[in-house]
Amino acid sequence: MLAKQLSIFLENKSGRLTEVTDVLGEAGVNLSAMSIADNSDFGILRCIVSDPEKAYQVLKANHFAVKITDVIGFVCPNVSGSLAKVMRYLADAGVFIEYMYSFANGDVAHVIIRPTDLEGCERILTEKKVELMAASDLYKL
């Protein structure tokens, strides 16, 4: 159950994140989850949005460097050790995780990962009965 994630490249200067949120807001696109990684010159805003294709088009039209990437979302209990258990399944199968972000809400944690082997990762999570999130569910969190 792959989902589409936006990766938006931003110069490290005041107001760039505001510009992205303004463009998306004006287009009626809702941000469901996001993560920002940066270095001294630029940052990468990775986000799950309500309408990835529309967001991509409006960001491109506003001269943002943006790409769409496939990611996997899953749910695990919001208790100590539950994420470690899932990560162990993947590590034992040799699946490398490029990056991950997550958020907890009550009794569950929603986790978004970008593995190098999407199909293998999805197969392992399914075999281990980890609850995968449908893209449509991720987009409306």
CORUR-V167627 format. One line per field, one symbol per residue. phi: phi as a letter, one per 40 degrees, with the letter a starting at -180 (. if undefined). A space follows every 10 residues. Layout:
phi = ???
This chain:
phi = .cbcbcbbcb ccadgccccc cccccccgcc ccaaabbabc babbcbabbc adcccdcccd cbgccabbbc bbbabbdcbd gccdccccdc cccgccccaa aaabagcbbb bbbbccbccc ccccccdcgc ccccdccccb c
